[in-house]
Amino acid sequence: MLTVSPPWVPTRFDPDGVVEVVRKFLGTLINVYSFFAMYANVDGFRYEKSQIPVENRPEIDRWLLSTQNKLIAQIDQFLRRYDMTKAARAIANFVIDDLSNWYVRRCRRRFWKSEMGHDKISAYETLYEVLYNLAKLLAPFTPFIADEIYLNLTRNKQGEPESVHLTFYPKPAMPEFRFRDEALEERMDLVRKVVILGRALRNESGIKVRQPLSRLLVLAKDQTVREKIASMKNLILEELNIKNIEFIQDVKELTVKRAVPNFKQLGPRLGKDVKAVAERIRSLSQTEIESLEKQGELKLNLDGREIPISLEDVEIKSESSEGLVVQSQDELTVALDIRVSEDLLIEGLAREFVNRVQNMRKEAGLDVVDRIKIYYQTSDKLSKAIEKLADYIRNETLAEVISPDSGKGTYSKEWNIDGEKAIIGIEKVS
């Protein structure tokens, strides 16, 4: 209710609105906590005190902690004005957009690693600290859920109060919340803009993220902007499943020009020659169009005769280059090369196969650490992808065996994978 309108404004109770908030915000929060708890239990992670100083953590961890501290400062200002609605919305946006849709999404593989090294410990500590502080921030808004998360996080931690409601509410003046890296926040915001544009282009083209693509072209005239994006290139490549990013400085590199005859101008002047001249105009090369734009006139050869045309005789249109789709926002323009080579297609099929196996693991009730055997029967096309990328499939699905053999496995299912029929069976390795 607090996220809809201020508490002093009359509001009609809307059951559907409550369900939506539970699904979108609280459901997301609980999913993030469950993700943390599941892997922490598997790895036996226990948080007593931080082992890795914030300044020694990877950029994405520092970004999340800096963004969290920015949120704490905002909430402090909102609550000083008793603006509960803006405070609740700020927390919801942080949980959904920053924590779940970006941080956890980008860091899943860090928790999947088998070794408990510096990177994995940093990820655990960062996510623990943010969930711990979120429980405190949410205490006035969702008192029971906040307390449950807090108690679960502190069950084995010495010296903690018995309830989140007995703790100090986070304040920006507290030493643990003073860390900010505004330059990092700015760079990450820029990267997320590129990713949002890239996702929109995939959606527009009907190409799933699991299908790898060759390149993303980024037009940013400001050298500083290009450097900021380049510094986080790998995040963009992974998030959009792109092989390479190319920086360009002129929109001409994203477009081709096409000349269209203006019959109102040409007809009265050329008479019977208008049809032949119109065909020649449609076939003008990029160099010829640029010359016409620059000089204002171009001479065409028609059966040995020179026929001059001017800019008034044509309409020049700019279109995306073949294979490119383009979108812009503010100072950024990005183009996605949507041409899919044979190698990219094979990799995309392998990723789709992995997705189906992962779904089957969940449906079969397997634990995240259970190793499996995979059996399959499918088309030559999909079989080729499975055989070529067998190591990738093993690593992603924890498979010890991948065998082209139907009718095996304790759990089997028939799938349609991008038009290719497949029967997949899996079983846990005992």
C-alpha positions in Angstrom: 0.0 0.0 0.0 2.9 2.4 0.8 4.3 2.1 -2.7 1.0 3.1 -4.3 0.3 6.4 -2.5 1.2 8.3 0.7 -0.5 7.0 3.9 -2.5 10.2 4.4 -4.1 10.0 1.0 -7.4 8.0 0.8 -6.7 4.8 -1.2 -9.2 2.2 -2.5 -7.9 -1.3 -1.4 -7.0 -3.2 -4.5 -6.4 -7.0 -3.9 -4.8 -7.3 -7.4 -2.4 -4.5 -6.5 -1.4 -6.4 -3.4 -0.8 -9.5 -5.4 1.3 -7.6 -7.9 3.5 -6.0 -5.2 4.0 -9.4 -3.6 4.9 -11.0 -6.9 7.1 -8.2 -8.2 8.9 -6.9 -5.1 8.6 -9.4 -2.2 8.8 -12.4 -4.5 12.0 -11.0 -6.0 13.5 -10.3 -2.6 12.7 -13.8 -1.3 14.1 -15.3 -4.5 17.4 -13.4 -4.0 17.6 -14.5 -0.4 16.8 -18.1 -1.4 19.5 -18.0 -4.0 22.0 -16.8 -1.4 20.9 -19.3 1.2 21.0 -22.3 -1.2 24.6 -21.7 -2.3 25.8 -20.6 1.1 24.5 -23.9 2.6 26.1 -25.9 -0.2 29.5 -24.2 0.4 29.2 -24.0 4.2 29.6 -20.2 4.0 29.2 -18.4 7.4 29.6 -14.7 7.9 31.3 -13.6 11.1 33.1 -10.5 9.8 34.4 -9.4 6.5 37.5 -11.1 5.2 37.9 -8.9 2.1 38.0 -5.1 2.4 35.6 -3.3 0.1 38.4 -1.6 -1.8 39.8 -5.1 -2.7 36.6 -6.5 -4.1 35.7 -6.8 -7.8 34.1 -3.7 -9.4 30.6 -5.2 -9.5 30.7 -5.8 -5.7 32.0 -2.3 -5.1 29.2 -0.9 -7.4 26.5 -2.8 -5.5 27.8 -1.5 -2.1 28.1 2.0 -3.4 24.6 1.9 -4.8 23.3 0.5 -1.5 24.9 3.4 0.4 23.4 5.8 -2.1 20.0 4.2 -1.4 20.5 4.6 2.4 21.2 8.3 2.0 18.1 8.7 -0.1 15.9 6.8 2.4 17.3 8.9 5.2 16.1 12.1 3.4 12.7 10.6 2.5 12.0 9.4 6.1 13.1 12.8 7.6 10.2 14.2 5.5 8.0 11.3 6.5 7.7 10.4 2.8 7.2 6.7 3.2 6.0 6.2 -0.3 9.2 7.4 -2.0 11.3 5.4 0.5 9.3 2.2 -0.2 9.6 2.7 -3.9 13.3 3.4 -3.7 13.9 0.1 -1.9 11.7 -1.8 -4.3 13.6 -0.4 -7.3 16.9 -1.2 -5.7 15.9 -4.8 -5.1 14.3 -5.4 -8.5 16.6 -3.5 -10.8 20.0 -3.3 -9.1 20.2 -6.3 -6.9 18.2 -9.0 -8.8 18.1 -8.0 -12.4 21.7 -6.8 -12.5 24.0 -8.0 -9.7 22.7 -11.5 -9.1 22.1 -12.0 -12.8 25.7 -11.0 -13.6 27.2 -12.9 -10.6 25.5 -16.3 -10.7 28.6 -18.0 -12.1 30.7 -16.7 -9.3 28.6 -18.8 -6.9 28.8 -21.8 -9.1 32.6 -22.1 -8.9 33.8 -25.2 -7.1 36.8 -23.5 -5.3 36.2 -21.1 -2.5 38.6 -18.4 -3.7 38.9 -14.6 -3.3 36.3 -13.9 -6.0 33.6 -16.3 -4.6 34.2 -15.1 -1.0 33.8 -11.5 -2.1 30.5 -12.3 -3.8 29.2 -14.1 -0.7 30.2 -11.3 1.6 28.8 -8.6 -0.6 25.4 -10.3 -1.1 25.2 -11.2 2.6 25.9 -7.6 3.6 23.4 -6.1 1.3 20.6 -8.6 2.3 21.5 -7.9 6.0 21.1 -4.2 5.5 18.0 -4.6 3.4 16.4 -6.5 6.3 17.0 -3.4 8.5 15.8 -1.0 5.8 12.6 -2.9 5.3 11.8 -3.4 9.0 9.3 -0.5 9.1 7.7 -1.5 5.9 7.5 -5.4 6.0 8.2 -6.1 9.7 7.7 -9.9 9.6 9.5 -10.7 6.4 12.4 -8.4 7.3 12.7 -10.1 10.7 12.7 -13.6 9.2 15.5 -12.7 6.7 17.5 -11.0 9.5 17.1 -14.0 11.9 18.1 -16.5 9.1 21.2 -14.4 8.3 22.3 -14.0 11.9 21.4 -17.4 13.3 25.1 -18.4 13.7 26.5 -14.9 14.2 27.6 -13.9 17.7 26.5 -10.7 19.4 23.6 -9.9 17.2 20.3 -8.5 18.7 17.4 -11.0 18.9 15.4 -9.1 16.3 15.9 -6.7 13.4 13.6 -4.3 15.3 16.2 -4.1 18.0 19.0 -3.0 15.6 20.0 0.5 14.6 18.4 1.7 11.4 21.0 2.4 8.7 22.1 6.0 8.5 24.5 7.5 5.9 26.7 8.9 8.7 27.5 5.4 10.0 31.1 4.4 9.1 30.0 1.2 7.3 27.8 3.2 4.9 30.2 5.9 3.9 31.8 4.1 1.0 30.8 5.7 -2.4 32.3 5.4 -5.8 30.2 7.8 -7.9 32.5 7.4 -11.0 31.9 3.6 -10.9 28.2 4.1 -10.5 28.2 6.4 -13.5 30.2 3.9 -15.6 27.8 1.1 -14.6 24.8 3.2 -15.5 26.2 3.8 -18.9 26.9 0.1 -19.4 23.3 -0.8 -18.4 22.0 1.7 -21.0 24.0 -0.1 -23.7 22.6 -3.4 -22.4 19.0 -2.2 -22.4 19.4 -1.0 -26.0 20.9 -4.3 -27.0 18.1 -6.3 -25.4 15.5 -4.1 -27.1 17.2 -4.8 -30.4 17.2 -8.5 -29.8 13.5 -8.3 -28.9 12.8 -6.2 -32.0 14.5 -8.9 -34.1 13.0 -11.9 -32.4 16.4 -13.3 -31.5 16.7 -14.9 -28.0 19.7 -14.0 -25.8 20.7 -17.7 -25.9 21.6 -17.2 -29.6 25.1 -15.7 -29.8 25.7 -12.9 -32.2 28.9 -11.6 -33.7 29.1 -8.0 -32.8 27.6 -4.9 -31.3 28.5 -1.5 -32.7 28.5 1.5 -30.4 28.4 5.0 -31.6 29.6 7.5 -29.0 31.3 10.6 -30.1 32.6 11.5 -26.7 36.0 9.8 -26.1 35.3 9.6 -22.3 32.0 7.8 -22.9 33.8 5.3 -25.2 36.5 4.7 -22.5 33.9 4.1 -19.8 32.0 1.6 -21.9 35.3 -0.1 -23.0 36.3 -0.5 -19.3 33.3 -2.8 -18.7 33.3 -4.4 -22.1 33.1 -8.0 -20.7 29.9 -7.3 -18.8 28.2 -6.2 -22.0 29.5 -9.1 -24.0 28.3 -11.6 -21.4 24.9 -10.0 -20.7 24.0 -9.7 -24.4 25.8 -12.9 -25.5 27.9 -11.0 -28.1 31.3 -12.0 -29.4 32.7 -8.5 -29.9 32.1 -4.7 -29.4 33.2 -2.2 -32.1 33.3 1.5 -31.4 32.4 3.9 -34.3 32.4 7.7 -34.5 30.1 8.4 -37.4 26.5 7.3 -37.9 27.3 6.8 -41.6 29.0 3.5 -40.6 25.6 2.2 -39.5 23.5 3.2 -42.6 23.4 3.1 -46.3 21.8 5.7 -48.5 19.3 5.0 -51.2 18.2 7.4 -54.0 14.5 7.4 -55.0 13.4 9.2 -58.2 11.2 12.3 -57.9 8.8 11.7 -60.8 7.1 15.1 -60.4 10.4 16.8 -61.3 11.7 14.2 -63.8 8.5 13.5 -65.8 7.9 16.9 -67.4 11.6 17.3 -68.2 12.6 13.8 -69.5 9.4 12.5 -71.1 10.0 9.0 -72.6 13.4 8.8 -70.9 12.0 9.1 -67.4 11.7 5.3 -66.9 15.3 4.5 -67.8 16.6 7.4 -65.7 14.5 6.4 -62.7 16.0 2.9 -62.9 19.5 4.4 -63.0 18.7 6.6 -60.0 17.6 3.6 -58.0 20.9 1.9 -58.7 23.2 4.8 -57.7 26.2 3.7 -55.6 27.0 5.2 -52.2 29.9 7.1 -53.8 27.5 8.6 -56.5 24.9 9.6 -53.9 27.6 11.3 -51.8 28.9 13.2 -54.9 25.3 14.3 -55.7 24.8 15.5 -52.1 28.1 17.4 -52.1 28.0 18.9 -55.7 24.3 19.3 -55.9 24.4 17.7 -59.4 25.3 14.4 -61.0 25.6 13.4 -64.7 24.2 10.0 -65.7 25.2 8.1 -68.8 22.2 6.8 -70.7 23.0 5.1 -74.0 25.9 7.4 -74.6 24.1 10.5 -73.6 24.8 12.5 -70.5 21.7 13.4 -68.5 22.2 15.8 -65.5 20.2 15.3 -62.4 20.0 17.6 -59.3 19.1 17.0 -55.7 15.5 18.2 -56.6 15.2 15.2 -58.9 15.7 12.6 -56.2 14.8 11.8 -52.6 17.7 10.4 -50.6 16.8 8.0 -47.7 19.0 6.5 -45.0 18.5 2.9 -44.0 20.2 0.6 -41.6 23.0 -1.3 -43.3 22.2 -4.9 -44.2 22.1 -7.2 -41.2 22.1 -4.3 -38.7 19.3 -3.1 -36.4 19.8 0.3 -34.7 18.4 2.1 -31.6 19.4 5.3 -29.8 19.0 6.8 -26.4 20.5 10.2 -25.3 24.1 10.3 -26.3 24.3 6.6 -27.3 23.5 4.8 -30.6 24.0 1.0 -30.8 23.6 -1.4 -33.7 23.3 -5.1 -33.5 24.6 -7.4 -36.2 21.8 -10.0 -36.4 23.4 -12.2 -39.1 23.9 -15.7 -37.7 26.7 -17.8 -39.1 26.8 -21.6 -39.0 29.2 -21.6 -36.0 26.9 -19.1 -34.1 23.9 -21.2 -34.9 25.5 -24.4 -33.6 26.5 -22.6 -30.3 22.9 -21.3 -30.0 21.5 -24.8 -30.3 23.9 -26.1 -27.7 22.8 -23.3 -25.3 19.1 -24.2 -25.9 20.0 -27.8 -25.2 21.6 -26.8 -21.9 18.5 -24.8 -21.0 16.2 -27.8 -21.5 18.5 -30.0 -19.4 18.6 -27.4 -16.6 14.8 -27.3 -16.6 14.7 -31.0 -16.3 17.1 -31.0 -13.4 14.7 -28.7 -11.6 11.7 -30.7 -12.5 13.4 -33.9 -11.3 14.1 -32.3 -8.0 17.9 -32.6 -8.2 20.2 -30.5 -6.0 22.4 -27.9 -7.6 25.5 -30.0 -6.9 24.2 -33.3 -8.2 26.1 -34.7 -11.2 24.1 -36.4 -14.0 24.2 -38.5 -17.1 22.5 -37.2 -20.2 21.0 -39.3 -23.0 19.4 -37.9 -26.1 17.9 -38.7 -29.5 17.6 -35.9 -32.0 18.2 -34.6 -35.5 21.6 -34.5 -37.2 21.7 -30.7 -36.9 21.2 -30.7 -33.1 23.4 -33.7 -32.6 26.2 -31.9 -34.4 25.9 -29.0 -32.0 25.9 -31.3 -28.9 28.9 -33.2 -30.1 30.9 -30.0 -31.0 30.2 -28.3 -27.7 30.1 -31.3 -25.4 32.6 -29.9 -22.9 30.5 -26.7 -22.6 27.4 -28.8 -22.0 29.1 -30.9 -19.4 30.4 -27.9 -17.5 27.0 -26.1 -17.5 24.9 -29.1 -16.5 27.4 -31.1 -14.3 27.1 -34.0 -16.7 29.6 -36.8 -16.5 28.1 -38.6 -19.5 26.4 -37.3 -22.7 25.3 -40.2 -24.9 23.3 -40.3 -28.1 21.0 -43.1 -26.7 17.2 -42.8 -26.4 15.1 -44.6 -23.8 17.6 -44.2 -21.0 17.5 -41.9 -17.9 15.2 -42.0 -14.9 13.5 -38.8 -16.2 12.9 -38.2 -19.9 11.1 -35.6 -21.9 10.4 -34.7 -25.5 11.3 -31.2 -26.6 11.1 -28.9 -29.6 14.4 -27.0 -29.8 14.3 -24.3 -32.4 12.3 -26.6 -34.7 14.5 -29.7 -33.9 12.7 -32.5 -32.2 14.7 -34.0 -29.2 14.1 -36.7 -26.6 16.3 -36.0 -23.6 16.8 -38.3 -20.6 18.7 -37.6 -17.4 19.6 -39.5 -14.3 21.6 -38.7 -11.2 25.0 -40.2 -10.9 25.0 -42.4 -7.8 
